Amino acid sequence: MDYFLPVFSITIFSVLFIFQVCKKTFSDIFRFFASKWLFIFSILVIIYWYFYLTALQYFVWIEAGPPSLFFLPPYRDITYLFQYHFIRFLMYYCISFIAAWLFVVYGKRYNKKFGSKFFEDEELYIGGTAIFLLGNPSWMYLWIFYLLVILFIGLLGTFYINKILKKTDERFPFYYLWMPLVIIAIMISELVIRN
């Protein structure tokens, strides 16, 4: 059961990676709607998993008897159970959701303002999905380091294009960084956690 969310996240990342690698195979509209749908689907799965864990905890505490039984009604309000799993699980995803939502909303706004100079249409949802799913409690706040690495590589790539290749007004595209870097970040995180 502890492996469901990491496996789910890696599966979503793999599907998005296939969309990126096979960019020419899929139409722009399909890639946009598939990326957007996977972003929304990921959010719904996390909400479902929160309620599933909460219900499971309820039955575990009932079966365990005292003292666990005293955490449930009529001894305590049912909100204690929801707060318990909110703090242990959902809070991390809420924080990463806010970051992902801000990324998508402001990314759309500034991308539109500057004539789609920064991101391709589906790229915002690909990045937003990566940011959101990296909110997994076992990965702590990996999404922050992930964004810093993406930004650093993007700036380094842009510097290389502008200063070394002497091409002005070009930037290094993030498009092919999102999924490979998220998979590498998870692998490094798992190695660090296990050792």
ROKETI-809224 format. One record per atom (N, C-alpha, C): atom name; chain; residue number from 1; residue in one letter; x, y, z. Coordinates in Angstrom, 2 decimals. Layout:
% residues N
   name   chain   resi   resn         x         y         z
     CA       A    NUM      a         X         Y         Z
...
% end
This chain:
% residues 195
   name   chain   resi   resn         x         y         z
      N       A      1      m      0.82     -1.19      0.00
     CA       A      1      m      0.00      0.00      0.00
      C       A      1      m      0.87      1.26      0.00
      N       A      2      d      2.05      1.19      0.63
     CA       A      2      d      2.93      2.36      0.64
      C       A      2      d      3.48      2.65     -0.74
      N       A      3      y      3.38      1.68     -1.63
     CA       A      3      y      3.97      1.86     -2.96
      C       A      3      y      2.97      2.38     -3.98
      N       A      4      f      1.70      2.50     -3.63
     CA       A      4      f      0.71      2.92     -4.61
      C       A      4      f      1.02      4.30     -5.19
      N       A      5      l      1.22      5.29     -4.33
     CA       A      5      l      1.43      6.66     -4.83
      C       A      5      l      2.73      6.83     -5.60
      N       A      6      p      3.85      6.27     -5.13
     CA       A      6      p      5.05      6.37     -5.98
      C       A      6      p      4.88      5.67     -7.34
      N       A      7      v      4.25      4.50     -7.35
     CA       A      7      v      4.03      3.80     -8.61
      C       A      7      v      3.06      4.58     -9.49
      N       A      8      f      2.01      5.13     -8.90
     CA       A      8      f      1.07      5.96     -9.65
      C       A      8      f      1.78      7.17    -10.24
      N       A      9      s      2.60      7.84     -9.44
     CA       A      9      s      3.32      9.03     -9.91
      C       A      9      s      4.26      8.68    -11.05
      N       A     10      i      5.02      7.61    -10.88
     CA       A     10      i      5.97      7.20    -11.93
      C       A     10      i      5.21      6.83    -13.20
      N       A     11      t      4.04      6.22    -13.07
     CA       A     11      t      3.24      5.87    -14.24
      C       A     11      t      2.79      7.12    -14.98
      N       A     12      i      2.28      8.10    -14.25
     CA       A     12      i      1.85      9.36    -14.86
      C       A     12      i      3.05     10.05    -15.52
      N       A     13      f      4.18     10.07    -14.83
     CA       A     13      f      5.38     10.70    -15.40
      C       A     13      f      5.82      9.97    -16.67
      N       A     14      s      5.71      8.66    -16.67
     CA       A     14      s      6.10      7.88    -17.85
      C       A     14      s      5.20      8.18    -19.04
      N       A     15      v      3.90      8.29    -18.79
     CA       A     15      v      2.97      8.62    -19.87
      C       A     15      v      3.29     10.01    -20.43
      N       A     16      l      3.52     10.96    -19.55
     CA       A     16      l      3.87     12.31    -20.01
      C       A     16      l      5.20     12.33    -20.74
      N       A     17      f      6.14     11.50    -20.29
     CA       A     17      f      7.43     11.40    -20.97
      C       A     17      f      7.25     10.85    -22.39
      N       A     18      i      6.37      9.87    -22.54
     CA       A     18      i      6.08      9.32    -23.87
      C       A     18      i      5.47     10.40    -24.76
      N       A     19      f      4.57     11.22    -24.20
     CA       A     19      f      4.01     12.34    -24.97
      C       A     19      f      5.12     13.28    -25.44
      N       A     20      q      6.10     13.51    -24.58
     CA       A     20      q      7.18     14.41    -24.95
      C       A     20      q      8.09     13.80    -26.01
      N       A     21      v      8.47     12.56    -25.81
     CA       A     21      v      9.39     11.91    -26.75
      C       A     21      v      8.73     11.72    -28.11
      N       A     22      c      7.47     11.33    -28.11
     CA       A     22      c      6.75     11.09    -29.35
      C       A     22      c      5.92     12.31    -29.74
      N       A     23      k      6.49     13.47    -29.56
     CA       A     23      k      5.78     14.72    -29.79
      C       A     23      k      5.18     14.80    -31.19
      N       A     24      k      5.90     14.34    -32.17
     CA       A     24      k      5.42     14.43    -33.56
      C       A     24      k      4.30     13.42    -33.85
      N       A     25      t      4.21     12.36    -33.05
     CA       A     25      t      3.20     11.33    -33.27
      C       A     25      t      1.80     11.81    -32.90
      N       A     26      f      1.72     12.59    -31.82
     CA       A     26      f      0.43     13.06    -31.32
      C       A     26      f      0.19     14.50    -31.77
      N       A     27      s     -1.05     14.82    -32.02
     CA       A     27      s     -1.37     16.19    -32.42
      C       A     27      s     -1.22     17.13    -31.22
      N       A     28      d     -1.07     18.41    -31.51
     CA       A     28      d     -0.92     19.41    -30.45
      C       A     28      d     -2.14     19.44    -29.54
      N       A     29      i     -3.31     19.34    -30.13
     CA       A     29      i     -4.55     19.38    -29.35
      C       A     29      i     -4.65     18.16    -28.44
      N       A     30      f     -4.31     16.99    -28.96
     CA       A     30      f     -4.35     15.77    -28.15
      C       A     30      f     -3.38     15.87    -26.98
      N       A     31      r     -2.15     16.30    -27.25
     CA       A     31      r     -1.15     16.42    -26.19
      C       A     31      r     -1.60     17.43    -25.13
      N       A     32      f     -2.20     18.54    -25.57
     CA       A     32      f     -2.68     19.55    -24.62
      C       A     32      f     -3.77     18.97    -23.71
      N       A     33      f     -4.80     18.38    -24.32
     CA       A     33      f     -5.90     17.85    -23.51
      C       A     33      f     -5.49     16.65    -22.68
      N       A     34      a     -4.61     15.80    -23.21
     CA       A     34      a     -4.14     14.66    -22.43
      C       A     34      a     -3.32     15.13    -21.23
      N       A     35      s     -2.47     16.12    -21.42
     CA       A     35      s     -1.67     16.65    -20.31
      C       A     35      s     -2.56     17.31    -19.26
      N       A     36      k     -3.55     18.07    -19.73
     CA       A     36      k     -4.48     18.73    -18.81
      C       A     36      k     -5.30     17.69    -18.05
      N       A     37      w     -5.76     16.67    -18.77
     CA       A     37      w     -6.56     15.62    -18.13
      C       A     37      w     -5.73     14.85    -17.10
      N       A     38      l     -4.48     14.55    -17.42
     CA       A     38      l     -3.63     13.84    -16.47
      C       A     38      l     -3.36     14.69    -15.22
      N       A     39      f     -3.26     15.99    -15.39
     CA       A     39      f     -3.09     16.89    -14.25
      C       A     39      f     -4.32     16.81    -13.34
      N       A     40      i     -5.50     16.93    -13.92
     CA       A     40      i     -6.74     16.87    -13.15
      C       A     40      i     -6.94     15.47    -12.56
      N       A     41      f     -6.68     14.45    -13.35
     CA       A     41      f     -6.81     13.07    -12.89
      C       A     41      f     -5.90     12.81    -11.68
      N       A     42      s     -4.69     13.33    -11.72
     CA       A     42      s     -3.75     13.16    -10.60
      C       A     42      s     -4.30     13.79     -9.33
      N       A     43      i     -4.89     14.96     -9.46
     CA       A     43      i     -5.47     15.63     -8.29
      C       A     43      i     -6.62     14.80     -7.72
      N       A     44      l     -7.47     14.29     -8.59
     CA       A     44      l     -8.61     13.47     -8.14
      C       A     44      l     -8.15     12.17     -7.47
      N       A     45      v     -7.11     11.56     -7.99
     CA       A     45      v     -6.59     10.32     -7.38
      C       A     45      v     -6.04     10.61     -5.99
      N       A     46      i     -5.36     11.72     -5.81
     CA       A     46      i     -4.80     12.06     -4.50
      C       A     46      i     -5.94     12.33     -3.50
      N       A     47      i     -6.98     13.01     -3.94
     CA       A     47      i     -8.13     13.26     -3.06
      C       A     47      i     -8.80     11.95     -2.68
      N       A     48      y     -9.00     11.09     -3.67
     CA       A     48      y     -9.57      9.77     -3.40
      C       A     48      y     -8.70      9.01     -2.40
      N       A     49      w     -7.39      9.02     -2.59
     CA       A     49      w     -6.48      8.28     -1.72
      C       A     49      w     -6.53      8.82     -0.29
      N       A     50      y     -6.71     10.12     -0.14
     CA       A     50      y     -6.84     10.72      1.19
      C       A     50      y     -8.07     10.15      1.91
      N       A     51      f     -9.21     10.12      1.21
     CA       A     51      f    -10.42      9.59      1.84
      C       A     51      f    -10.31      8.08      2.08
      N       A     52      y     -9.64      7.38      1.21
     CA       A     52      y     -9.42      5.95      1.40
      C       A     52      y     -8.57      5.70      2.64
      N       A     53      l     -7.47      6.43      2.79
     CA       A     53      l     -6.61      6.28      3.97
      C       A     53      l     -7.35      6.65      5.25
      N       A     54      t     -8.17      7.68      5.17
     CA       A     54      t     -8.93      8.11      6.34
      C       A     54      t     -9.93      7.04      6.75
      N       A     55      a    -10.64      6.47      5.78
     CA       A     55      a    -11.59      5.40      6.08
      C       A     55      a    -10.87      4.17      6.64
      N       A     56      l     -9.74      3.84      6.07
     CA       A     56      l     -8.95      2.71      6.54
      C       A     56      l     -8.51      2.92      7.98
      N       A     57      q     -8.06      4.14      8.27
     CA       A     57      q     -7.63      4.46      9.63
      C       A     57      q     -8.79      4.34     10.62
      N       A     58      y     -9.95      4.76     10.19
     CA       A     58      y    -11.15      4.65     11.04
      C       A     58      y    -11.38      3.20     11.44
      N       A     59      f    -11.35      2.29     10.46
     CA       A     59      f    -11.60      0.88     10.76
      C       A     59      f    -10.47      0.25     11.56
      N       A     60      v     -9.25      0.69     11.34
     CA       A     60      v     -8.12      0.17     12.13
      C       A     60      v     -8.28      0.58     13.59
      N       A     61      w     -8.66      1.82     13.84
     CA       A     61      w     -8.82      2.28     15.21
      C       A     61      w    -10.02      1.60     15.88
      N       A     62      i    -11.07      1.34     15.15
     CA       A     62      i    -12.22      0.63     15.73
      C       A     62      i    -11.82     -0.79     16.12
      N       A     63      e    -11.14     -1.47     15.22
     CA       A     63      e    -10.73     -2.86     15.47
      C       A     63      e     -9.70     -2.96     16.59
      N       A     64      a     -8.85     -1.96     16.72
     CA       A     64      a     -7.79     -2.00     17.72
      C       A     64      a     -8.33     -1.86     19.14
      N       A     65      g     -9.49     -1.25     19.27
     CA       A     65      g    -10.06     -1.06     20.60
      C       A     65      g     -9.33      0.04     21.35
      N       A     66      p     -9.52      0.09     22.70
     CA       A     66      p     -8.85      1.12     23.48
      C       A     66      p     -7.34      0.94     23.41
      N       A     67      p     -6.56      1.95     23.44
     CA       A     67      p     -6.86      3.37     23.53
      C       A     67      p     -7.18      4.02     22.18
      N       A     68      s     -6.93      3.31     21.06
     CA       A     68      s     -7.19      3.90     19.74
      C       A     68      s     -8.65      4.30     19.56
      N       A     69      l     -9.53      3.54     20.14
     CA       A     69      l    -10.96      3.79     20.02
      C       A     69      l    -11.34      5.18     20.55
      N       A     70      f    -10.54      5.70     21.46
     CA       A     70      f    -10.84      7.00     22.06
      C       A     70      f    -10.53      8.16     21.12
      N       A     71      f     -9.94      7.88     19.96
     CA       A     71      f     -9.71      8.92     18.96
      C       A     71      f    -10.92      9.13     18.05
      N       A     72      l    -11.94      8.32     18.21
     CA       A     72      l    -13.12      8.35     17.34
      C       A     72      l    -14.35      8.76     18.12
      N       A     73      p    -15.43      9.13     17.40
     CA       A     73      p    -16.69      9.43     18.08
      C       A     73      p    -17.19      8.19     18.82
      N       A     74      p    -17.80      8.32     19.91
     CA       A     74      p    -18.32      9.51     20.59
      C       A     74      p    -17.30     10.18     21.51
      N       A     75      y    -16.08      9.65     21.59
     CA       A     75      y    -15.08     10.22     22.49
      C       A     75      y    -14.45     11.49     21.93
      N       A     76      r    -14.27     11.52     20.64
     CA       A     76      r    -13.70     12.69     19.96
      C       A     76      r    -14.54     13.00     18.74
      N       A     77      d    -14.43     14.23     18.28
     CA       A     77      d    -15.11     14.63     17.06
      C       A     77      d    -14.45     13.96     15.85
      N       A     78      i    -15.23     13.66     14.82
     CA       A     78      i    -14.72     12.98     13.63
      C       A     78      i    -13.68     13.83     12.90
      N       A     79      t    -13.71     15.13     13.14
     CA       A     79      t    -12.72     15.99     12.49
      C       A     79      t    -11.29     15.65     12.91
      N       A     80      y    -11.13     15.06     14.09
     CA       A     80      y     -9.80     14.65     14.52
      C       A     80      y     -9.20     13.65     13.54
      N       A     81      l    -10.02     12.70     13.11
     CA       A     81      l     -9.56     11.69     12.16
      C       A     81      l     -9.14     12.35     10.83
      N       A     82      f     -9.96     13.28     10.33
     CA       A     82      f     -9.62     13.95      9.08
      C       A     82      f     -8.38     14.83      9.22
      N       A     83      q     -8.25     15.51     10.37
     CA       A     83      q     -7.07     16.34     10.61
      C       A     83      q     -5.81     15.48     10.73
      N       A     84      y     -5.97     14.32     11.34
     CA       A     84      y     -4.85     13.40     11.51
      C       A     84      y     -4.24     13.04     10.15
      N       A     85      h     -5.08     12.66      9.20
     CA       A     85      h     -4.57     12.29      7.88
      C       A     85      h     -4.27     13.51      7.01
      N       A     86      f     -4.89     14.61      7.30
     CA       A     86      f     -4.54     15.83      6.57
      C       A     86      f     -3.09     16.20      6.87
      N       A     87      i     -2.74     16.19      8.15
     CA       A     87      i     -1.39     16.57      8.55
      C       A     87      i     -0.37     15.52      8.10
      N       A     88      r     -0.70     14.25      8.18
     CA       A     88      r      0.23     13.19      7.81
      C       A     88      r      0.36     12.98      6.31
      N       A     89      f     -0.65     13.39      5.53
     CA       A     89      f     -0.66     13.05      4.12
      C       A     89      f     -1.02     14.22      3.20
      N       A     90      l     -2.22     14.75      3.36
     CA       A     90      l     -2.76     15.68      2.38
      C       A     90      l     -2.10     17.06      2.41
      N       A     91      m     -1.59     17.47      3.55
     CA       A     91      m     -0.99     18.80      3.67
      C       A     91      m      0.15     18.99      2.66
      N       A     92      y      0.97     17.97      2.48
     CA       A     92      y      2.09     18.06      1.53
      C       A     92      y      1.58     18.27      0.11
      N       A     93      y      0.51     17.55     -0.22
     CA       A     93      y     -0.06     17.70     -1.56
      C       A     93      y     -0.77     19.04     -1.72
      N       A     94      c     -1.35     19.56     -0.65
     CA       A     94      c     -1.99     20.89     -0.73
      C       A     94      c     -0.96     21.97     -1.04
      N       A     95      i      0.19     21.88     -0.39
     CA       A     95      i      1.24     22.85     -0.63
      C       A     95      i      1.76     22.73     -2.06
      N       A     96      s      2.01     21.49     -2.50
     CA       A     96      s      2.51     21.32     -3.88
      C       A     96      s      1.42     21.66     -4.90
      N       A     97      f      0.14     21.47     -4.54
     CA       A     97      f     -0.95     21.86     -5.44
      C       A     97      f     -0.97     23.37     -5.64
      N       A     98      i     -0.79     24.11     -4.55
     CA       A     98      i     -0.76     25.57     -4.66
      C       A     98      i      0.39     26.00     -5.57
      N       A     99      a      1.56     25.39     -5.39
     CA       A     99      a      2.70     25.72     -6.24
      C       A     99      a      2.42     25.36     -7.70
      N       A    100      a      1.83     24.19     -7.92
     CA       A    100      a      1.52     23.75     -9.29
      C       A    100      a      0.47     24.66     -9.92
      N       A    101      w     -0.55     25.00     -9.15
     CA       A    101      w     -1.61     25.87     -9.65
      C       A    101      w     -1.05     27.25    -10.01
      N       A    102      l     -0.22     27.80     -9.14
     CA       A    102      l      0.40     29.10     -9.43
      C       A    102      l      1.27     29.01    -10.68
      N       A    103      f      1.99     27.90    -10.82
     CA       A    103      f      2.83     27.71    -12.00
      C       A    103      f      1.98     27.70    -13.27
      N       A    104      v      0.89     26.95    -13.24
     CA       A    104      v      0.03     26.85    -14.44
      C       A    104      v     -0.65     28.18    -14.74
      N       A    105      v     -1.24     28.80    -13.74
     CA       A    105      v     -1.99     30.05    -13.95
      C       A    105      v     -1.07     31.19    -14.40
      N       A    106      y      0.00     31.42    -13.66
     CA       A    106      y      0.90     32.52    -14.04
      C       A    106      y      1.71     32.18    -15.28
      N       A    107      g      2.02     30.91    -15.47
     CA       A    107      g      2.69     30.50    -16.70
      C       A    107      g      1.84     30.79    -17.91
      N       A    108      k      0.53     30.49    -17.82
     CA       A    108      k     -0.38     30.79    -18.93
      C       A    108      k     -0.45     32.28    -19.18
      N       A    109      r     -0.57     33.03    -18.09
     CA       A    109      r     -0.72     34.49    -18.22
      C       A    109      r      0.50     35.11    -18.91
      N       A    110      y      1.68     34.79    -18.42
     CA       A    110      y      2.88     35.40    -18.98
      C       A    110      y      3.25     34.82    -20.34
      N       A    111      n      2.92     33.56    -20.55
     CA       A    111      n      3.17     32.96    -21.85
      C       A    111      n      2.30     33.64    -22.92
      N       A    112      k      1.05     33.91    -22.55
     CA       A    112      k      0.14     34.58    -23.48
      C       A    112      k      0.58     36.03    -23.71
      N       A    113      k      1.01     36.67    -22.64
     CA       A    113      k      1.44     38.07    -22.73
      C       A    113      k      2.65     38.23    -23.65
      N       A    114      f      3.55     37.24    -23.65
     CA       A    114      f      4.77     37.32    -24.46
      C       A    114      f      4.71     36.44    -25.71
      N       A    115      g      3.49     36.10    -26.15
     CA       A    115      g      3.32     35.39    -27.42
      C       A    115      g      3.85     33.96    -27.42
      N       A    116      s      3.57     33.20    -26.38
     CA       A    116      s      4.00     31.79    -26.27
      C       A    116      s      5.51     31.62    -26.41
      N       A    117      k      6.24     32.55    -25.86
     CA       A    117      k      7.70     32.53    -25.95
      C       A    117      k      8.33     31.54    -24.97
      N       A    118      f      7.67     31.31    -23.84
     CA       A    118      f      8.29     30.53    -22.78
      C       A    118      f      7.92     29.05    -22.78
      N       A    119      f      6.65     28.74    -22.99
     CA       A    119      f      6.18     27.36    -22.86
      C       A    119      f      5.31     26.97    -24.04
      N       A    120      e      5.32     25.69    -24.35
     CA       A    120      e      4.33     25.17    -25.29
      C       A    120      e      3.04     24.96    -24.51
      N       A    121      d      1.92     24.82    -25.21
     CA       A    121      d      0.62     24.77    -24.54
      C       A    121      d      0.52     23.70    -23.47
      N       A    122      e      0.94     22.48    -23.79
     CA       A    122      e      0.79     21.38    -22.83
      C       A    122      e      1.89     21.38    -21.77
      N       A    123      e      2.94     22.13    -22.01
     CA       A    123      e      4.09     22.11    -21.11
      C       A    123      e      3.75     22.58    -19.70
      N       A    124      l      2.86     23.53    -19.59
     CA       A    124      l      2.47     24.03    -18.27
      C       A    124      l      1.80     22.93    -17.45
      N       A    125      y      0.96     22.12    -18.09
     CA       A    125      y      0.31     21.03    -17.37
      C       A    125      y      1.28     19.90    -17.06
      N       A    126      i      2.25     19.69    -17.93
     CA       A    126      i      3.28     18.68    -17.66
      C       A    126      i      4.09     19.10    -16.43
      N       A    127      g      4.53     20.35    -16.41
     CA       A    127      g      5.26     20.87    -15.26
      C       A    127      g      4.41     20.91    -14.01
      N       A    128      g      3.15     21.33    -14.15
     CA       A    128      g      2.24     21.37    -13.00
      C       A    128      g      2.00     19.99    -12.41
      N       A    129      t      1.86     18.99    -13.26
     CA       A    129      t      1.68     17.62    -12.78
      C       A    129      t      2.91     17.15    -12.03
      N       A    130      a      4.08     17.45    -12.56
     CA       A    130      a      5.33     17.07    -11.88
      C       A    130      a      5.43     17.74    -10.52
      N       A    131      i      5.16     19.03    -10.46
     CA       A    131      i      5.23     19.76     -9.19
      C       A    131      i      4.24     19.18     -8.19
      N       A    132      f      3.01     18.95     -8.65
     CA       A    132      f      1.97     18.44     -7.75
      C       A    132      f      2.30     17.05     -7.22
      N       A    133      l      2.66     16.13     -8.09
     CA       A    133      l      2.91     14.76     -7.65
      C       A    133      l      4.19     14.62     -6.83
      N       A    134      l      5.09     15.57     -6.96
     CA       A    134      l      6.29     15.54     -6.10
      C       A    134      l      5.96     15.97     -4.67
      N       A    135      g      4.70     16.28     -4.40
     CA       A    135      g      4.26     16.61     -3.05
      C       A    135      g      4.07     15.39     -2.18
      N       A    136      n      4.41     14.22     -2.68
     CA       A    136      n      4.30     12.98     -1.91
      C       A    136      n      5.05     13.13     -0.59
      N       A    137      p      4.40     12.79      0.54
     CA       A    137      p      5.06     12.96      1.84
      C       A    137      p      6.40     12.24      1.96
      N       A    138      s      6.57     11.12      1.28
     CA       A    138      s      7.84     10.40      1.39
      C       A    138      s      8.95     11.12      0.63
      N       A    139      w      8.59     12.04     -0.27
     CA       A    139      w      9.59     12.82     -1.00
      C       A    139      w      9.74     14.21     -0.40
      N       A    140      m      9.07     14.45      0.71
     CA       A    140      m      9.11     15.72      1.42
      C       A    140      m      8.84     16.89      0.46
      N       A    141      y      9.75     17.82      0.38
     CA       A    141      y      9.54     19.00     -0.47
      C       A    141      y     10.47     18.94     -1.69
      N       A    142      l     10.54     17.78     -2.31
     CA       A    142      l     11.40     17.57     -3.46
      C       A    142      l     11.05     18.50     -4.62
      N       A    143      w      9.79     18.90     -4.70
     CA       A    143      w      9.36     19.76     -5.81
      C       A    143      w     10.09     21.11     -5.79
      N       A    144      i     10.50     21.59     -4.62
     CA       A    144      i     11.23     22.85     -4.54
      C       A    144      i     12.60     22.70     -5.19
      N       A    145      f     13.31     21.65     -4.83
     CA       A    145      f     14.62     21.40     -5.42
      C       A    145      f     14.51     21.10     -6.91
      N       A    146      y     13.44     20.43     -7.27
     CA       A    146      y     13.19     20.12     -8.68
      C       A    146      y     13.04     21.41     -9.49
      N       A    147      l     12.26     22.35     -9.00
     CA       A    147      l     12.09     23.62     -9.70
      C       A    147      l     13.39     24.41     -9.77
      N       A    148      l     14.17     24.37     -8.70
     CA       A    148      l     15.46     25.07     -8.70
      C       A    148      l     16.41     24.46     -9.73
      N       A    149      v     16.43     23.14     -9.84
     CA       A    149      v     17.29     22.47    -10.83
      C       A    149      v     16.84     22.81    -12.24
      N       A    150      i     15.51     22.77    -12.48
     CA       A    150      i     14.99     23.13    -13.81
      C       A    150      i     15.40     24.56    -14.16
      N       A    151      l     15.22     25.47    -13.22
     CA       A    151      l     15.58     26.87    -13.45
      C       A    151      l     17.08     27.02    -13.71
      N       A    152      f     17.89     26.34    -12.92
     CA       A    152      f     19.34     26.41    -13.08
      C       A    152      f     19.77     25.89    -14.45
      N       A    153      i     19.25     24.73    -14.84
     CA       A    153      i     19.61     24.16    -16.15
      C       A    153      i     19.10     25.06    -17.28
      N       A    154      g     17.91     25.61    -17.11
     CA       A    154      g     17.38     26.53    -18.11
      C       A    154      g     18.23     27.77    -18.28
      N       A    155      l     18.66     28.34    -17.15
     CA       A    155      l     19.53     29.53    -17.22
      C       A    155      l     20.89     29.19    -17.80
      N       A    156      l     21.43     28.05    -17.41
     CA       A    156      l     22.71     27.60    -17.94
      C       A    156      l     22.62     27.36    -19.45
      N       A    157      g     21.54     26.71    -19.89
     CA       A    157      g     21.33     26.46    -21.31
      C       A    157      g     21.15     27.74    -22.10
      N       A    158      t     20.41     28.68    -21.53
     CA       A    158      t     20.20     29.97    -22.19
      C       A    158      t     21.51     30.74    -22.28
      N       A    159      f     22.30     30.70    -21.22
     CA       A    159      f     23.61     31.34    -21.24
      C       A    159      f     24.48     30.73    -22.34
      N       A    160      y     24.47     29.42    -22.44
     CA       A    160      y     25.24     28.72    -23.47
      C       A    160      y     24.80     29.13    -24.87
      N       A    161      i     23.49     29.18    -25.10
     CA       A    161      i     22.98     29.56    -26.42
      C       A    161      i     23.33     31.01    -26.76
      N       A    162      n     23.14     31.90    -25.79
     CA       A    162      n     23.36     33.33    -26.06
      C       A    162      n     24.83     33.73    -26.09
      N       A    163      k     25.64     33.22    -25.19
     CA       A    163      k     27.04     33.68    -25.08
      C       A    163      k     28.01     32.82    -25.90
      N       A    164      i     27.83     31.52    -25.87
     CA       A    164      i     28.79     30.65    -26.55
      C       A    164      i     28.42     30.49    -28.03
      N       A    165      l     27.15     30.22    -28.30
     CA       A    165      l     26.73     30.05    -29.69
      C       A    165      l     26.41     31.38    -30.37
      N       A    166      k     26.39     32.44    -29.57
     CA       A    166      k     26.16     33.81    -30.08
      C       A    166      k     24.81     33.97    -30.79
      N       A    167      k     23.81     33.26    -30.31
     CA       A    167      k     22.46     33.43    -30.85
      C       A    167      k     21.68     34.29    -29.87
      N       A    168      t     21.31     35.46    -30.29
     CA       A    168      t     20.60     36.37    -29.39
      C       A    168      t     19.10     36.10    -29.45
      N       A    169      d     18.42     36.50    -28.43
     CA       A    169      d     16.96     36.37    -28.30
      C       A    169      d     16.48     34.93    -28.38
      N       A    170      e     17.30     33.99    -28.00
     CA       A    170      e     16.86     32.61    -27.92
      C       A    170      e     17.02     32.15    -26.48
      N       A    171      r     16.19     31.23    -26.11
     CA       A    171      r     16.29     30.67    -24.77
      C       A    171      r     16.32     29.16    -24.86
      N       A    172      f     16.81     28.55    -23.83
     CA       A    172      f     16.89     27.10    -23.75
      C       A    172      f     15.50     26.57    -23.42
      N       A    173      p     14.93     25.68    -24.22
     CA       A    173      p     13.57     25.20    -23.95
      C       A    173      p     13.54     24.22    -22.77
      N       A    174      f     12.56     24.39    -21.91
     CA       A    174      f     12.35     23.50    -20.77
      C       A    174      f     11.62     22.23    -21.16
      N       A    175      y     11.03     22.21    -22.33
     CA       A    175      y     10.08     21.17    -22.71
      C       A    175      y     10.58     19.76    -22.43
      N       A    176      y     11.80     19.46    -22.80
     CA       A    176      y     12.31     18.11    -22.63
      C       A    176      y     13.02     17.89    -21.29
      N       A    177      l     12.95     18.86    -20.40
     CA       A    177      l     13.55     18.71    -19.08
      C       A    177      l     12.58     18.17    -18.04
      N       A    178      w     11.30     18.48    -18.17
     CA       A    178      w     10.33     18.21    -17.10
      C       A    178      w     10.33     16.76    -16.64
      N       A    179      m     10.07     15.84    -17.53
     CA       A    179      m      9.91     14.45    -17.13
      C       A    179      m     11.23     13.74    -16.85
      N       A    180      p     12.27     13.89    -17.68
     CA       A    180      p     13.52     13.22    -17.31
      C       A    180      p     14.06     13.68    -15.95
      N       A    181      l     13.97     14.98    -15.68
     CA       A    181      l     14.49     15.47    -14.39
      C       A    181      l     13.64     15.03    -13.21
      N       A    182      v     12.34     14.91    -13.41
     CA       A    182      v     11.50     14.46    -12.29
      C       A    182      v     11.81     13.00    -11.97
      N       A    183      i     12.03     12.19    -12.98
     CA       A    183      i     12.37     10.78    -12.74
      C       A    183      i     13.74     10.67    -12.08
      N       A    184      i     14.71     11.46    -12.54
     CA       A    184      i     16.04     11.46    -11.92
      C       A    184      i     15.96     11.96    -10.48
      N       A    185      a     15.15     13.00    -10.24
     CA       A    185      a     15.00     13.54     -8.88
      C       A    185      a     14.42     12.49     -7.93
      N       A    186      i     13.44     11.74     -8.40
     CA       A    186      i     12.85     10.69     -7.56
      C       A    186      i     13.86      9.59     -7.29
      N       A    187      m     14.61      9.19     -8.30
     CA       A    187      m     15.60      8.13     -8.11
      C       A    187      m     16.67      8.57     -7.11
      N       A    188      i     17.16      9.80     -7.22
     CA       A    188      i     18.16     10.31     -6.28
      C       A    188      i     17.56     10.40     -4.89
      N       A    189      s     16.33     10.88     -4.79
     CA       A    189      s     15.66     11.00     -3.50
      C       A    189      s     15.52      9.62     -2.84
      N       A    190      e     15.13      8.63     -3.61
     CA       A    190      e     14.98      7.27     -3.07
      C       A    190      e     16.31      6.72     -2.60
      N       A    191      l     17.38      6.99     -3.35
     CA       A    191      l     18.72      6.53     -2.93
      C       A    191      l     19.14      7.20     -1.63
      N       A    192      v     18.87      8.49     -1.52
     CA       A    192      v     19.24      9.23     -0.32
      C       A    192      v     18.43      8.75      0.89
      N       A    193      i     17.14      8.53      0.68
     CA       A    193      i     16.26      8.09      1.78
      C       A    193      i     16.65      6.70      2.26
      N       A    194      r     16.99      5.82      1.34
     CA       A    194      r     17.32      4.43      1.70
      C       A    194      r     18.68      4.30      2.36
      N       A    195      n     19.59      5.26      2.09
     CA       A    195      n     20.95      5.16      2.67
      C       A    195      n     21.14      6.07      3.83
% end
